[in-house]
Amino acid sequence: MPESELNQTASDGDQPDGQDKIVDMGNPDLSPLEGGRWRPVSPDELLRKNVADPDRDLSETEGEARAVVHLERRQELEHKLKANPTDLEGFLELAAIYRQEQRPLEAKRLLKQASQIFPDEESVRFQLEEAILARSLQQYREVSDLAARLKTPEADRELDRSRSDWAMRRIEVCQARLERDPSQTALRMAMAEAQFDAEAFEESFADAGRLLELDEFAPQAHFLRAKCLLALSQDLAAMKELRAVALRRAVVAPEPLRLASLKLLCNLADKFSLDATGQQYRAHLSRLEQASAPSTNKA
């Protein structure tokens, strides 16, 4: 398999006029694994599946025309940077085109070159991190597809390695960005999620705990802490975190999180033979499912 390195976008800083659509790539409504730009995951999308293709309405002719424009512009920029390797805007635009062409390795190499020329340029540093993340996520997707087809122990081991690499790159990028700007609170949630994926459950539990006092992140943080405790076989402690998601009235969690938490609570109540408590959880779950049924049917 190719070397590991990693994935996908976040907000893209200041860009030259007219280049926003090229540099700020990725559908913000999709998760990274669904093809969206890399960013912290919101509670509403934790359990979301079957998201529509953002380019589904493009005709074949429009798609071909767009590809030709990118090809011509890419070739123009490649020649331009060979003659003038101090064009910052050219580096950023070409790297964005590579990313849009699903060539994050080329983007990474180009941005490493740019970082040597512009060592203090934040936009280059940011886009290099995005290219590293994009490369790793690309590999994770490729290995996932391969493992699904082959179904062999070797492919499964490669999938575990690729998944771990994707998690570690996210952790590294979040740490680096938080060092540069500690006010980016959302990155703390993203880092805790990556730590969970890396099976660093105690670290993930602790980092998520730092966000419990922030209403914006509290439901997601409680849910993540519950998952960490379940992974550590601390089921009863996990129930406390799940109740904070499912039943807390001061900060109402998004519906998908409440549904998931109540289902887990019902399962745990059955596991520990908490019959009366289980009945209460099932009653809450039934009411929530009934309340959400009309909107689900309309969708």
Legacy VTK file of the C-alpha trace (Angstrom):
# vtk DataFile Version 3.0
C-alpha trace
ASCII
DATASET POLYDATA
POINTS 299 float
0.000 0.000 0.000
1.201 3.611 -0.501
2.738 5.468 2.419
0.321 6.937 4.994
-0.251 10.624 5.275
-3.887 12.234 5.501
-7.151 14.204 4.732
-9.778 16.697 4.200
-10.643 20.350 4.624
-11.811 22.941 7.126
-12.271 26.686 6.672
-9.697 27.947 4.235
-8.520 31.318 5.469
-8.179 34.356 3.220
-7.848 33.564 -0.462
-7.260 35.705 -3.543
-10.363 37.225 -5.135
-12.104 34.888 -7.542
-10.493 31.733 -6.142
-12.980 30.991 -3.341
-14.730 28.180 -5.175
-11.459 26.466 -5.993
-9.768 26.752 -2.631
-12.764 26.311 -0.324
-13.572 22.810 -1.532
-15.856 20.152 -0.151
-19.544 20.174 0.661
-19.935 21.511 4.236
-23.109 19.441 4.631
-21.208 16.145 4.312
-18.929 14.425 6.776
-15.296 13.801 5.681
-15.939 10.101 5.035
-18.882 11.079 2.812
-16.688 13.408 0.766
-17.176 16.681 2.621
-14.538 19.059 3.840
-12.629 18.140 6.984
-14.028 19.784 10.075
-15.296 18.948 13.559
-18.413 16.809 13.364
-21.629 18.319 14.694
-23.975 16.308 16.950
-26.744 16.340 14.329
-24.672 14.369 11.837
-23.189 11.739 14.158
-25.645 9.074 13.001
-26.578 10.485 9.600
-26.341 8.183 6.587
-27.227 8.127 2.895
-26.362 11.750 2.187
-27.013 12.825 -1.387
-24.191 13.402 -3.865
-23.597 17.181 -4.081
-22.683 16.925 -7.788
-25.611 14.710 -8.785
-27.297 17.504 -10.788
-24.293 18.189 -13.027
-24.790 16.994 -16.584
-22.076 14.984 -18.298
-21.277 17.938 -20.532
-20.976 20.322 -17.585
-18.723 17.875 -15.766
-16.448 17.508 -18.787
-16.306 21.275 -19.270
-15.329 21.780 -15.629
-12.593 19.145 -15.941
-11.171 20.849 -19.040
-11.057 24.230 -17.306
-9.229 22.728 -14.310
-6.784 20.891 -16.560
-5.918 24.029 -18.510
-5.551 26.115 -15.363
-3.458 23.426 -13.654
-1.044 23.224 -16.587
-0.826 27.022 -16.722
0.029 27.214 -13.001
2.558 24.378 -13.184
4.487 26.211 -15.907
4.118 29.535 -14.106
5.535 28.214 -10.819
8.516 26.662 -12.575
9.386 30.115 -13.911
8.383 32.010 -10.770
8.579 29.817 -7.629
7.748 32.751 -5.332
4.107 33.141 -6.383
2.217 32.417 -3.156
-1.239 32.685 -4.719
-0.161 30.335 -7.492
0.971 27.712 -4.994
-2.321 27.864 -3.122
-4.486 27.734 -6.228
-2.542 24.858 -7.783
-2.651 22.900 -4.535
-6.426 23.418 -4.410
-6.785 22.126 -7.965
-4.746 19.040 -7.083
-7.056 18.469 -4.144
-10.141 18.863 -6.319
-8.673 16.343 -8.760
-8.305 13.889 -5.866
-4.504 14.201 -5.942
-3.679 15.177 -2.345
-0.193 13.648 -2.518
0.767 16.127 -5.250
-0.817 18.911 -3.205
1.214 17.861 -0.186
4.482 17.848 -2.123
3.724 21.238 -3.655
2.821 22.795 -0.302
5.941 21.373 1.348
7.900 23.216 -1.319
5.882 26.364 -0.638
6.471 26.043 3.113
10.222 26.147 2.526
9.841 29.361 0.521
7.227 30.899 2.844
8.049 29.393 6.280
5.938 31.919 8.205
2.898 31.949 5.922
-0.141 30.658 7.830
-2.186 29.960 4.679
0.529 27.604 3.402
0.801 25.866 6.768
-2.970 25.455 6.942
-3.305 24.071 3.415
-0.355 21.714 3.936
-2.146 20.282 6.975
-5.284 19.917 4.872
-3.348 18.077 2.159
-1.800 15.729 4.729
-5.249 15.006 6.094
-6.688 14.564 2.594
-3.998 12.066 1.657
-4.597 9.998 4.764
-8.364 9.978 4.329
-7.943 9.031 0.684
-5.838 6.045 1.723
-8.335 5.083 4.404
-11.138 5.054 1.822
-9.062 3.055 -0.651
-8.083 0.473 1.951
-11.682 0.256 3.210
-12.871 -0.578 -0.299
-10.053 -3.101 -0.760
-10.754 -4.806 2.575
-14.462 -5.059 1.746
-13.634 -6.818 -1.525
-10.845 -9.127 -0.352
-12.082 -10.040 3.138
-8.652 -11.351 4.165
-6.737 -11.009 7.464
-3.988 -9.084 5.669
-6.481 -6.573 4.272
-8.096 -6.201 7.699
-4.706 -5.478 9.272
-4.002 -2.863 6.616
-7.414 -1.343 7.297
-6.630 -1.103 11.021
-3.319 0.565 10.237
-4.937 3.013 7.829
-7.715 3.829 10.289
-5.144 4.462 13.013
-3.120 6.675 10.685
-6.208 8.748 9.840
-6.919 9.226 13.532
-3.324 10.158 14.383
-3.076 12.732 11.603
-6.266 14.390 12.841
-4.887 14.490 16.368
-1.616 16.018 15.174
-3.364 18.691 13.105
-5.771 19.589 15.904
-2.898 19.866 18.379
-0.873 22.043 16.013
-3.773 24.378 15.306
-4.691 24.655 18.968
-1.103 25.588 19.776
-1.338 28.380 17.217
-4.807 29.473 18.321
-6.142 28.009 21.607
-9.501 29.730 21.085
-10.577 27.181 18.436
-12.740 25.247 20.858
-14.360 23.112 18.157
-10.977 21.550 17.454
-10.917 20.158 20.996
-14.034 18.155 20.200
-12.541 17.015 16.913
-9.367 15.932 18.708
-11.338 13.990 21.320
-13.216 12.192 18.524
-9.929 11.341 16.808
-8.495 10.057 20.085
-11.503 7.766 20.414
-10.902 6.463 16.885
-7.259 5.875 17.856
-8.527 3.839 20.843
-7.001 6.340 23.259
-10.182 6.152 25.305
-8.920 7.708 28.534
-7.441 10.695 26.701
-10.628 11.109 24.678
-12.746 10.945 27.847
-10.613 13.605 29.533
-10.532 15.997 26.574
-14.281 15.688 26.003
-14.760 16.487 29.687
-13.256 19.929 29.137
-16.229 20.814 26.934
-19.055 19.778 29.257
-19.668 23.323 30.486
-20.139 24.626 26.947
-23.757 24.176 25.846
-22.771 23.982 22.187
-20.632 20.893 22.769
-22.037 19.361 25.978
-24.385 16.761 24.401
-21.745 15.561 21.960
-19.120 15.520 24.719
-21.335 13.480 27.054
-22.105 11.013 24.257
-18.434 10.627 23.385
-17.547 10.127 27.046
-20.232 7.417 27.240
-18.699 5.644 24.253
-15.275 5.819 25.915
-16.636 4.319 29.126
-18.394 1.542 27.215
-15.136 0.771 25.421
-13.445 0.603 28.844
-16.197 -1.742 30.140
-17.460 0.861 32.611
-21.094 0.424 31.667
-22.749 1.878 34.774
-20.650 5.054 34.546
-21.561 5.252 30.854
-25.252 5.265 31.763
-24.775 8.519 33.680
-23.261 10.178 30.611
-26.027 8.822 28.378
-28.723 10.153 30.714
-27.138 13.607 30.416
-27.668 13.355 26.642
-31.082 11.726 26.607
-32.880 13.358 29.522
-31.194 16.658 30.337
-33.622 19.545 29.997
-31.304 22.490 30.534
-29.456 21.715 27.289
-31.565 19.644 24.893
-29.431 17.342 22.754
-30.087 16.939 19.015
-32.653 14.269 18.241
-30.235 11.689 16.731
-28.102 11.798 19.873
-31.121 11.446 22.143
-32.411 8.479 20.157
-29.016 6.764 20.182
-28.549 7.421 23.899
-31.997 6.101 24.838
-31.468 2.927 22.808
-28.154 2.347 24.566
-29.766 3.036 27.938
-32.491 0.490 27.208
-29.889 -2.126 26.288
-27.826 -1.419 29.405
-30.898 -1.516 31.638
-31.731 -4.950 30.241
-28.136 -6.072 30.722
-28.211 -5.196 34.405
-31.843 -6.285 34.935
-32.965 -2.759 35.823
-36.560 -3.469 34.882
-38.259 -0.345 36.256
-35.534 1.928 34.920
-35.640 0.176 31.570
-39.370 0.781 31.308
-38.817 4.498 31.889
-36.154 4.624 29.174
-38.394 2.744 26.734
-41.256 5.123 27.460
-38.992 8.114 26.725
-37.751 6.386 23.574
-41.278 5.625 22.380
-42.382 9.235 22.851
-39.344 10.559 21.039
-39.794 8.144 18.124
-43.466 9.081 17.830
-42.621 12.778 17.915
-39.974 12.371 15.235
-42.083 10.087 12.995
-43.930 12.884 11.080
-40.713 14.693 10.124
-39.116 11.375 9.174
-42.028 10.442 6.943
-41.971 13.824 5.222
-38.233 13.470 4.558
LINES 1 300
299 0 1 2 3 4 5 6 7 8 9 10 11 12 13 14 15 16 17 18 19 20 21 22 23 24 25 26 27 28 29 30 31 32 33 34 35 36 37 38 39 40 41 42 43 44 45 46 47 48 49 50 51 52 53 54 55 56 57 58 59 60 61 62 63 64 65 66 67 68 69 70 71 72 73 74 75 76 77 78 79 80 81 82 83 84 85 86 87 88 89 90 91 92 93 94 95 96 97 98 99 100 101 102 103 104 105 106 107 108 109 110 111 112 113 114 115 116 117 118 119 120 121 122 123 124 125 126 127 128 129 130 131 132 133 134 135 136 137 138 139 140 141 142 143 144 145 146 147 148 149 150 151 152 153 154 155 156 157 158 159 160 161 162 163 164 165 166 167 168 169 170 171 172 173 174 175 176 177 178 179 180 181 182 183 184 185 186 187 188 189 190 191 192 193 194 195 196 197 198 199 200 201 202 203 204 205 206 207 208 209 210 211 212 213 214 215 216 217 218 219 220 221 222 223 224 225 226 227 228 229 230 231 232 233 234 235 236 237 238 239 240 241 242 243 244 245 246 247 248 249 250 251 252 253 254 255 256 257 258 259 260 261 262 263 264 265 266 267 268 269 270 271 272 273 274 275 276 277 278 279 280 281 282 283 284 285 286 287 288 289 290 291 292 293 294 295 296 297 298
